[in-house]
Amino acid sequence: MINTENLNEEAAKRYILTSLKREYASENGTELNEILPKMSPLNPQYLTKKQSVFQKISAFVDKFKGVGGKI
């Protein structure tokens, strides 16, 4: 997902791990924005990309939350 969506690798790993710990992905704050590829928020594709990435991470977190016990 990180390579496919051209995400910031370190920020994306941190965001996904945090989301797994709290068992949900959050759109609030700047965490989600930090993982997106460099793109102007004024670019019409920015919001589409942000929603697409958020939905994929949310699905991933929903699928794997609670697996493995304590992280």
PDB file with one MODEL, atoms N, CA, C and O in Angstrom:
MODEL        1
ATOM      1  N   MET A   1       0.829  -1.185   0.000  1.00  0.00           N
ATOM      2  CA  MET A   1       0.000   0.000   0.000  1.00  0.00           C
ATOM      3  C   MET A   1       0.877   1.253   0.000  1.00  0.00           C
ATOM      4  O   MET A   1       0.579   2.226  -0.694  1.00  0.00           O
ATOM      5  N   ILE A   2       1.954   1.224   0.779  1.00  0.00           N
ATOM      6  CA  ILE A   2       2.834   2.392   0.857  1.00  0.00           C
ATOM      7  C   ILE A   2       3.438   2.698  -0.507  1.00  0.00           C
ATOM      8  O   ILE A   2       3.443   3.850  -0.939  1.00  0.00           O
ATOM      9  N   ASN A   3       3.946   1.673  -1.187  1.00  0.00           N
ATOM     10  CA  ASN A   3       4.543   1.876  -2.507  1.00  0.00           C
ATOM     11  C   ASN A   3       3.488   2.189  -3.557  1.00  0.00           C
ATOM     12  O   ASN A   3       3.684   3.073  -4.391  1.00  0.00           O
ATOM     13  N   THR A   4       2.377   1.473  -3.521  1.00  0.00           N
ATOM     14  CA  THR A   4       1.317   1.662  -4.512  1.00  0.00           C
ATOM     15  C   THR A   4       0.769   3.082  -4.496  1.00  0.00           C
ATOM     16  O   THR A   4       0.529   3.675  -5.548  1.00  0.00           O
ATOM     17  N   GLU A   5       0.573   3.622  -3.301  1.00  0.00           N
ATOM     18  CA  GLU A   5       0.001   4.969  -3.153  1.00  0.00           C
ATOM     19  C   GLU A   5       1.068   6.053  -3.088  1.00  0.00           C
ATOM     20  O   GLU A   5       0.746   7.235  -2.964  1.00  0.00           O
ATOM     21  N   ASN A   6       2.354   5.652  -3.171  1.00  0.00           N
ATOM     22  CA  ASN A   6       3.469   6.594  -3.129  1.00  0.00           C
ATOM     23  C   ASN A   6       3.463   7.418  -1.832  1.00  0.00           C
ATOM     24  O   ASN A   6       3.632   8.637  -1.856  1.00  0.00           O
ATOM     25  N   LEU A   7       3.266   6.730  -0.708  1.00  0.00           N
ATOM     26  CA  LEU A   7       3.169   7.400   0.584  1.00  0.00           C
ATOM     27  C   LEU A   7       4.549   7.619   1.201  1.00  0.00           C
ATOM     28  O   LEU A   7       5.519   6.956   0.834  1.00  0.00           O
ATOM     29  N   ASN A   8       4.618   8.550   2.134  1.00  0.00           N
ATOM     30  CA  ASN A   8       5.821   8.780   2.925  1.00  0.00           C
ATOM     31  C   ASN A   8       5.983   7.555   3.826  1.00  0.00           C
ATOM     32  O   ASN A   8       5.174   7.345   4.730  1.00  0.00           O
ATOM     33  N   GLU A   9       7.009   6.754   3.593  1.00  0.00           N
ATOM     34  CA  GLU A   9       7.127   5.444   4.237  1.00  0.00           C
ATOM     35  C   GLU A   9       7.185   5.516   5.763  1.00  0.00           C
ATOM     36  O   GLU A   9       6.420   4.828   6.439  1.00  0.00           O
ATOM     37  N   GLU A  10       8.069   6.325   6.307  1.00  0.00           N
ATOM     38  CA  GLU A  10       8.209   6.394   7.768  1.00  0.00           C
ATOM     39  C   GLU A  10       6.932   6.896   8.436  1.00  0.00           C
ATOM     40  O   GLU A  10       6.470   6.318   9.419  1.00  0.00           O
ATOM     41  N   ALA A  11       6.365   7.977   7.895  1.00  0.00           N
ATOM     42  CA  ALA A  11       5.135   8.538   8.464  1.00  0.00           C
ATOM     43  C   ALA A  11       3.978   7.549   8.332  1.00  0.00           C
ATOM     44  O   ALA A  11       3.150   7.440   9.236  1.00  0.00           O
ATOM     45  N   ALA A  12       3.917   6.834   7.218  1.00  0.00           N
ATOM     46  CA  ALA A  12       2.837   5.872   6.998  1.00  0.00           C
ATOM     47  C   ALA A  12       2.927   4.710   7.993  1.00  0.00           C
ATOM     48  O   ALA A  12       1.914   4.291   8.553  1.00  0.00           O
ATOM     49  N   LYS A  13       4.133   4.195   8.209  1.00  0.00           N
ATOM     50  CA  LYS A  13       4.305   3.104   9.175  1.00  0.00           C
ATOM     51  C   LYS A  13       3.890   3.565  10.567  1.00  0.00           C
ATOM     52  O   LYS A  13       3.210   2.833  11.286  1.00  0.00           O
ATOM     53  N   ARG A  14       4.293   4.771  10.950  1.00  0.00           N
ATOM     54  CA  ARG A  14       3.949   5.320  12.261  1.00  0.00           C
ATOM     55  C   ARG A  14       2.434   5.478  12.398  1.00  0.00           C
ATOM     56  O   ARG A  14       1.857   5.128  13.427  1.00  0.00           O
ATOM     57  N   TYR A  15       1.795   6.010  11.348  1.00  0.00           N
ATOM     58  CA  TYR A  15       0.342   6.226  11.347  1.00  0.00           C
ATOM     59  C   TYR A  15      -0.414   4.897  11.447  1.00  0.00           C
ATOM     60  O   TYR A  15      -1.379   4.786  12.204  1.00  0.00           O
ATOM     61  N   ILE A  16       0.018   3.907  10.698  1.00  0.00           N
ATOM     62  CA  ILE A  16      -0.646   2.603  10.706  1.00  0.00           C
ATOM     63  C   ILE A  16      -0.467   1.920  12.065  1.00  0.00           C
ATOM     64  O   ILE A  16      -1.420   1.355  12.600  1.00  0.00           O
ATOM     65  N   LEU A  17       0.743   1.968  12.625  1.00  0.00           N
ATOM     66  CA  LEU A  17       0.969   1.361  13.946  1.00  0.00           C
ATOM     67  C   LEU A  17       0.129   2.046  15.017  1.00  0.00           C
ATOM     68  O   LEU A  17      -0.462   1.382  15.869  1.00  0.00           O
ATOM     69  N   THR A  18       0.078   3.368  14.972  1.00  0.00           N
ATOM     70  CA  THR A  18      -0.741   4.117  15.933  1.00  0.00           C
ATOM     71  C   THR A  18      -2.210   3.743  15.772  1.00  0.00           C
ATOM     72  O   THR A  18      -2.918   3.544  16.759  1.00  0.00           O
ATOM     73  N   SER A  19      -2.660   3.651  14.532  1.00  0.00           N
ATOM     74  CA  SER A  19      -4.056   3.288  14.261  1.00  0.00           C
ATOM     75  C   SER A  19      -4.376   1.888  14.761  1.00  0.00           C
ATOM     76  O   SER A  19      -5.457   1.655  15.303  1.00  0.00           O
ATOM     77  N   LEU A  20      -3.449   0.957  14.586  1.00  0.00           N
ATOM     78  CA  LEU A  20      -3.658  -0.408  15.074  1.00  0.00           C
ATOM     79  C   LEU A  20      -3.726  -0.433  16.601  1.00  0.00           C
ATOM     80  O   LEU A  20      -4.527  -1.170  17.176  1.00  0.00           O
ATOM     81  N   LYS A  21      -2.888   0.369  17.253  1.00  0.00           N
ATOM     82  CA  LYS A  21      -2.893   0.408  18.724  1.00  0.00           C
ATOM     83  C   LYS A  21      -4.221   0.922  19.256  1.00  0.00           C
ATOM     84  O   LYS A  21      -4.755   0.387  20.228  1.00  0.00           O
ATOM     85  N   ARG A  22      -4.758   1.966  18.616  1.00  0.00           N
ATOM     86  CA  ARG A  22      -6.021   2.522  19.126  1.00  0.00           C
ATOM     87  C   ARG A  22      -7.232   1.850  18.478  1.00  0.00           C
ATOM     88  O   ARG A  22      -8.374   2.136  18.837  1.00  0.00           O
ATOM     89  N   GLU A  23      -6.976   0.960  17.528  1.00  0.00           N
ATOM     90  CA  GLU A  23      -7.978   0.145  16.843  1.00  0.00           C
ATOM     91  C   GLU A  23      -8.911   0.917  15.923  1.00  0.00           C
ATOM     92  O   GLU A  23     -10.011   0.450  15.628  1.00  0.00           O
ATOM     93  N   TYR A  24      -8.495   2.077  15.470  1.00  0.00           N
ATOM     94  CA  TYR A  24      -9.216   2.812  14.423  1.00  0.00           C
ATOM     95  C   TYR A  24      -8.279   3.827  13.786  1.00  0.00           C
ATOM     96  O   TYR A  24      -7.330   4.294  14.416  1.00  0.00           O
ATOM     97  N   ALA A  25      -8.552   4.161  12.540  1.00  0.00           N
ATOM     98  CA  ALA A  25      -7.785   5.187  11.829  1.00  0.00           C
ATOM     99  C   ALA A  25      -8.528   6.507  11.970  1.00  0.00           C
ATOM    100  O   ALA A  25      -9.755   6.551  11.894  1.00  0.00           O
ATOM    101  N   SER A  26      -7.779   7.572  12.175  1.00  0.00           N
ATOM    102  CA  SER A  26      -8.384   8.883  12.382  1.00  0.00           C
ATOM    103  C   SER A  26      -8.049   9.834  11.236  1.00  0.00           C
ATOM    104  O   SER A  26      -6.915   9.879  10.758  1.00  0.00           O
ATOM    105  N   GLU A  27      -9.051  10.587  10.808  1.00  0.00           N
ATOM    106  CA  GLU A  27      -8.833  11.620   9.791  1.00  0.00           C
ATOM    107  C   GLU A  27      -8.450  12.947  10.439  1.00  0.00           C
ATOM    108  O   GLU A  27      -8.015  13.871   9.752  1.00  0.00           O
ATOM    109  N   ASN A  28      -8.608  13.045  11.746  1.00  0.00           N
ATOM    110  CA  ASN A  28      -8.339  14.291  12.452  1.00  0.00           C
ATOM    111  C   ASN A  28      -6.842  14.503  12.646  1.00  0.00           C
ATOM    112  O   ASN A  28      -6.065  13.548  12.641  1.00  0.00           O
ATOM    113  N   GLY A  29      -6.448  15.749  12.816  1.00  0.00           N
ATOM    114  CA  GLY A  29      -5.044  16.068  13.032  1.00  0.00           C
ATOM    115  C   GLY A  29      -4.261  16.058  11.741  1.00  0.00           C
ATOM    116  O   GLY A  29      -4.832  16.033  10.651  1.00  0.00           O
ATOM    117  N   THR A  30      -2.943  16.076  11.874  1.00  0.00           N
ATOM    118  CA  THR A  30      -2.073  16.172  10.697  1.00  0.00           C
ATOM    119  C   THR A  30      -1.439  14.841  10.310  1.00  0.00           C
ATOM    120  O   THR A  30      -0.735  14.761   9.304  1.00  0.00           O
ATOM    121  N   GLU A  31      -1.683  13.790  11.104  1.00  0.00           N
ATOM    122  CA  GLU A  31      -1.038  12.498  10.840  1.00  0.00           C
ATOM    123  C   GLU A  31      -1.313  11.987   9.429  1.00  0.00           C
ATOM    124  O   GLU A  31      -0.395  11.558   8.730  1.00  0.00           O
ATOM    125  N   LEU A  32      -2.572  12.035   9.013  1.00  0.00           N
ATOM    126  CA  LEU A  32      -2.939  11.527   7.685  1.00  0.00           C
ATOM    127  C   LEU A  32      -2.300  12.381   6.593  1.00  0.00           C
ATOM    128  O   LEU A  32      -1.817  11.847   5.595  1.00  0.00           O
ATOM    129  N   ASN A  33      -2.293  13.692   6.773  1.00  0.00           N
ATOM    130  CA  ASN A  33      -1.701  14.582   5.767  1.00  0.00           C
ATOM    131  C   ASN A  33      -0.207  14.312   5.581  1.00  0.00           C
ATOM    132  O   ASN A  33       0.314  14.426   4.471  1.00  0.00           O
ATOM    133  N   GLU A  34       0.479  13.956   6.665  1.00  0.00           N
ATOM    134  CA  GLU A  34       1.924  13.725   6.604  1.00  0.00           C
ATOM    135  C   GLU A  34       2.293  12.504   5.780  1.00  0.00           C
ATOM    136  O   GLU A  34       3.397  12.445   5.239  1.00  0.00           O
ATOM    137  N   ILE A  35       1.409  11.539   5.669  1.00  0.00           N
ATOM    138  CA  ILE A  35       1.759  10.327   4.929  1.00  0.00           C
ATOM    139  C   ILE A  35       1.500  10.457   3.427  1.00  0.00           C
ATOM    140  O   ILE A  35       2.011   9.664   2.636  1.00  0.00           O
ATOM    141  N   LEU A  36       0.713  11.452   3.038  1.00  0.00           N
ATOM    142  CA  LEU A  36       0.371  11.616   1.625  1.00  0.00           C
ATOM    143  C   LEU A  36       1.566  12.091   0.811  1.00  0.00           C
ATOM    144  O   LEU A  36       2.457  12.754   1.343  1.00  0.00           O
ATOM    145  N   PRO A  37       1.591  11.751  -0.492  1.00  0.00           N
ATOM    146  CA  PRO A  37       2.677  12.247  -1.337  1.00  0.00           C
ATOM    147  C   PRO A  37       2.623  13.770  -1.387  1.00  0.00           C
ATOM    148  O   PRO A  37       1.570  14.373  -1.183  1.00  0.00           O
ATOM    149  N   LYS A  38       3.768  14.378  -1.660  1.00  0.00           N
ATOM    150  CA  LYS A  38       3.822  15.835  -1.748  1.00  0.00           C
ATOM    151  C   LYS A  38       2.868  16.313  -2.834  1.00  0.00           C
ATOM    152  O   LYS A  38       3.041  16.013  -4.015  1.00  0.00           O
ATOM    153  N   MET A  39       1.864  17.060  -2.407  1.00  0.00           N
ATOM    154  CA  MET A  39       0.827  17.521  -3.314  1.00  0.00           C
ATOM    155  C   MET A  39       0.169  18.731  -2.657  1.00  0.00           C
ATOM    156  O   MET A  39      -0.063  18.736  -1.448  1.00  0.00           O
ATOM    157  N   SER A  40      -0.122  19.724  -3.428  1.00  0.00           N
ATOM    158  CA  SER A  40      -0.780  20.910  -2.876  1.00  0.00           C
ATOM    159  C   SER A  40      -2.198  20.570  -2.447  1.00  0.00           C
ATOM    160  O   SER A  40      -2.920  19.893  -3.178  1.00  0.00           O
ATOM    161  N   PRO A  41      -2.609  21.036  -1.257  1.00  0.00           N
ATOM    162  CA  PRO A  41      -3.995  20.830  -0.833  1.00  0.00           C
ATOM    163  C   PRO A  41      -5.000  21.494  -1.783  1.00  0.00           C
ATOM    164  O   PRO A  41      -6.190  21.181  -1.750  1.00  0.00           O
ATOM    165  N   LEU A  42      -4.519  22.402  -2.621  1.00  0.00           N
ATOM    166  CA  LEU A  42      -5.386  23.060  -3.603  1.00  0.00           C
ATOM    167  C   LEU A  42      -5.569  22.218  -4.860  1.00  0.00           C
ATOM    168  O   LEU A  42      -6.468  22.478  -5.660  1.00  0.00           O
ATOM    169  N   ASN A  43      -4.714  21.208  -5.034  1.00  0.00           N
ATOM    170  CA  ASN A  43      -4.815  20.306  -6.177  1.00  0.00           C
ATOM    171  C   ASN A  43      -6.129  19.523  -6.056  1.00  0.00           C
ATOM    172  O   ASN A  43      -6.409  18.950  -5.003  1.00  0.00           O
ATOM    173  N   PRO A  44      -6.935  19.495  -7.121  1.00  0.00           N
ATOM    174  CA  PRO A  44      -8.221  18.780  -7.056  1.00  0.00           C
ATOM    175  C   PRO A  44      -8.077  17.293  -6.713  1.00  0.00           C
ATOM    176  O   PRO A  44      -9.003  16.695  -6.164  1.00  0.00           O
ATOM    177  N   GLN A  45      -6.942  16.704  -7.027  1.00  0.00           N
ATOM    178  CA  GLN A  45      -6.728  15.281  -6.745  1.00  0.00           C
ATOM    179  C   GLN A  45      -6.362  15.022  -5.280  1.00  0.00           C
ATOM    180  O   GLN A  45      -6.414  13.880  -4.824  1.00  0.00           O
ATOM    181  N   TYR A  46      -5.995  16.069  -4.545  1.00  0.00           N
ATOM    182  CA  TYR A  46      -5.537  15.910  -3.159  1.00  0.00           C
ATOM    183  C   TYR A  46      -6.603  15.262  -2.274  1.00  0.00           C
ATOM    184  O   TYR A  46      -6.332  14.283  -1.578  1.00  0.00           O
ATOM    185  N   LEU A  47      -7.803  15.811  -2.307  1.00  0.00           N
ATOM    186  CA  LEU A  47      -8.876  15.297  -1.451  1.00  0.00           C
ATOM    187  C   LEU A  47      -9.254  13.867  -1.837  1.00  0.00           C
ATOM    188  O   LEU A  47      -9.521  13.034  -0.971  1.00  0.00           O
ATOM    189  N   THR A  48      -9.275  13.591  -3.129  1.00  0.00           N
ATOM    190  CA  THR A  48      -9.571  12.236  -3.612  1.00  0.00           C
ATOM    191  C   THR A  48      -8.515  11.261  -3.110  1.00  0.00           C
ATOM    192  O   THR A  48      -8.841  10.175  -2.630  1.00  0.00           O
ATOM    193  N   LYS A  49      -7.254  11.650  -3.222  1.00  0.00           N
ATOM    194  CA  LYS A  49      -6.145  10.805  -2.775  1.00  0.00           C
ATOM    195  C   LYS A  49      -6.231  10.576  -1.264  1.00  0.00           C
ATOM    196  O   LYS A  49      -6.051   9.456  -0.787  1.00  0.00           O
ATOM    197  N   LYS A  50      -6.510  11.652  -0.516  1.00  0.00           N
ATOM    198  CA  LYS A  50      -6.595  11.559   0.936  1.00  0.00           C
ATOM    199  C   LYS A  50      -7.707  10.591   1.346  1.00  0.00           C
ATOM    200  O   LYS A  50      -7.502   9.747   2.218  1.00  0.00           O
ATOM    201  N   GLN A  51      -8.876  10.708   0.723  1.00  0.00           N
ATOM    202  CA  GLN A  51     -10.008   9.825   1.037  1.00  0.00           C
ATOM    203  C   GLN A  51      -9.688   8.377   0.682  1.00  0.00           C
ATOM    204  O   GLN A  51      -9.990   7.462   1.449  1.00  0.00           O
ATOM    205  N   SER A  52      -9.079   8.174  -0.480  1.00  0.00           N
ATOM    206  CA  SER A  52      -8.741   6.830  -0.941  1.00  0.00           C
ATOM    207  C   SER A  52      -7.766   6.158   0.026  1.00  0.00           C
ATOM    208  O   SER A  52      -7.964   5.006   0.413  1.00  0.00           O
ATOM    209  N   VAL A  53      -6.718   6.880   0.412  1.00  0.00           N
ATOM    210  CA  VAL A  53      -5.716   6.337   1.333  1.00  0.00           C
ATOM    211  C   VAL A  53      -6.353   6.064   2.694  1.00  0.00           C
ATOM    212  O   VAL A  53      -6.098   5.020   3.296  1.00  0.00           O
ATOM    213  N   PHE A  54      -7.175   6.988   3.183  1.00  0.00           N
ATOM    214  CA  PHE A  54      -7.825   6.805   4.474  1.00  0.00           C
ATOM    215  C   PHE A  54      -8.718   5.570   4.467  1.00  0.00           C
ATOM    216  O   PHE A  54      -8.714   4.801   5.428  1.00  0.00           O
ATOM    217  N   GLN A  55      -9.478   5.372   3.404  1.00  0.00           N
ATOM    218  CA  GLN A  55     -10.370   4.210   3.318  1.00  0.00           C
ATOM    219  C   GLN A  55      -9.579   2.908   3.311  1.00  0.00           C
ATOM    220  O   GLN A  55      -9.984   1.932   3.943  1.00  0.00           O
ATOM    221  N   LYS A  56      -8.454   2.887   2.602  1.00  0.00           N
ATOM    222  CA  LYS A  56      -7.625   1.678   2.552  1.00  0.00           C
ATOM    223  C   LYS A  56      -7.014   1.374   3.912  1.00  0.00           C
ATOM    224  O   LYS A  56      -6.989   0.221   4.344  1.00  0.00           O
ATOM    225  N   ILE A  57      -6.519   2.414   4.590  1.00  0.00           N
ATOM    226  CA  ILE A  57      -5.920   2.197   5.911  1.00  0.00           C
ATOM    227  C   ILE A  57      -6.993   1.800   6.917  1.00  0.00           C
ATOM    228  O   ILE A  57      -6.757   0.938   7.764  1.00  0.00           O
ATOM    229  N   SER A  58      -8.169   2.418   6.835  1.00  0.00           N
ATOM    230  CA  SER A  58      -9.270   2.056   7.734  1.00  0.00           C
ATOM    231  C   SER A  58      -9.648   0.588   7.572  1.00  0.00           C
ATOM    232  O   SER A  58      -9.857  -0.119   8.557  1.00  0.00           O
ATOM    233  N   ALA A  59      -9.733   0.138   6.331  1.00  0.00           N
ATOM    234  CA  ALA A  59     -10.073  -1.264   6.060  1.00  0.00           C
ATOM    235  C   ALA A  59      -8.987  -2.188   6.612  1.00  0.00           C
ATOM    236  O   ALA A  59      -9.289  -3.233   7.188  1.00  0.00           O
ATOM    237  N   PHE A  60      -7.731  -1.800   6.437  1.00  0.00           N
ATOM    238  CA  PHE A  60      -6.602  -2.580   6.937  1.00  0.00           C
ATOM    239  C   PHE A  60      -6.661  -2.687   8.463  1.00  0.00           C
ATOM    240  O   PHE A  60      -6.512  -3.772   9.025  1.00  0.00           O
ATOM    241  N   VAL A  61      -6.878  -1.555   9.119  1.00  0.00           N
ATOM    242  CA  VAL A  61      -6.939  -1.522  10.590  1.00  0.00           C
ATOM    243  C   VAL A  61      -8.129  -2.334  11.089  1.00  0.00           C
ATOM    244  O   VAL A  61      -8.000  -3.087  12.054  1.00  0.00           O
ATOM    245  N   ASP A  62      -9.287  -2.191  10.444  1.00  0.00           N
ATOM    246  CA  ASP A  62     -10.463  -2.972  10.844  1.00  0.00           C
ATOM    247  C   ASP A  62     -10.198  -4.470  10.726  1.00  0.00           C
ATOM    248  O   ASP A  62     -10.641  -5.259  11.560  1.00  0.00           O
ATOM    249  N   LYS A  63      -9.473  -4.847   9.683  1.00  0.00           N
ATOM    250  CA  LYS A  63      -9.193  -6.256   9.442  1.00  0.00           C
ATOM    251  C   LYS A  63      -8.230  -6.834  10.482  1.00  0.00           C
ATOM    252  O   LYS A  63      -8.394  -7.976  10.912  1.00  0.00           O
ATOM    253  N   PHE A  64      -7.226  -6.048  10.888  1.00  0.00           N
ATOM    254  CA  PHE A  64      -6.162  -6.574  11.738  1.00  0.00           C
ATOM    255  C   PHE A  64      -6.179  -6.093  13.184  1.00  0.00           C
ATOM    256  O   PHE A  64      -5.327  -6.508  13.970  1.00  0.00           O
ATOM    257  N   LYS A  65      -7.123  -5.230  13.561  1.00  0.00           N
ATOM    258  CA  LYS A  65      -7.129  -4.778  14.955  1.00  0.00           C
ATOM    259  C   LYS A  65      -7.368  -5.942  15.897  1.00  0.00           C
ATOM    260  O   LYS A  65      -8.197  -6.815  15.639  1.00  0.00           O
ATOM    261  N   GLY A  66      -6.626  -5.936  16.992  1.00  0.00           N
ATOM    262  CA  GLY A  66      -6.757  -7.003  17.971  1.00  0.00           C
ATOM    263  C   GLY A  66      -5.949  -8.243  17.680  1.00  0.00           C
ATOM    264  O   GLY A  66      -5.859  -9.130  18.528  1.00  0.00           O
ATOM    265  N   VAL A  67      -5.352  -8.331  16.494  1.00  0.00           N
ATOM    266  CA  VAL A  67      -4.535  -9.496  16.140  1.00  0.00           C
ATOM    267  C   VAL A  67      -3.162  -9.335  16.803  1.00  0.00           C
ATOM    268  O   VAL A  67      -2.541  -8.276  16.711  1.00  0.00           O
ATOM    269  N   GLY A  68      -2.709 -10.369  17.454  1.00  0.00           N
ATOM    270  CA  GLY A  68      -1.372 -10.336  18.047  1.00  0.00           C
ATOM    271  C   GLY A  68      -1.314  -9.772  19.452  1.00  0.00           C
ATOM    272  O   GLY A  68      -0.227  -9.640  20.015  1.00  0.00           O
ATOM    273  N   GLY A  69      -2.439  -9.441  20.024  1.00  0.00           N
ATOM    274  CA  GLY A  69      -2.451  -8.933  21.400  1.00  0.00           C
ATOM    275  C   GLY A  69      -1.838  -7.561  21.494  1.00  0.00           C
ATOM    276  O   GLY A  69      -2.124  -6.693  20.670  1.00  0.00           O
ATOM    277  N   LYS A  70      -0.993  -7.352  22.491  1.00  0.00           N
ATOM    278  CA  LYS A  70      -0.363  -6.039  22.715  1.00  0.00           C
ATOM    279  C   LYS A  70       0.710  -5.785  21.676  1.00  0.00           C
ATOM    280  O   LYS A  70       1.512  -6.665  21.365  1.00  0.00           O
ATOM    281  N   ILE A  71       0.716  -4.569  21.141  1.00  0.00           N
ATOM    282  CA  ILE A  71       1.746  -4.183  20.163  1.00  0.00           C
ATOM    283  C   ILE A  71       2.721  -3.261  20.861  1.00  0.00           C
ATOM    284  O   ILE A  71       3.682  -2.799  20.246  1.00  0.00           O
TER     285      ILE A  71
ENDMDL
END
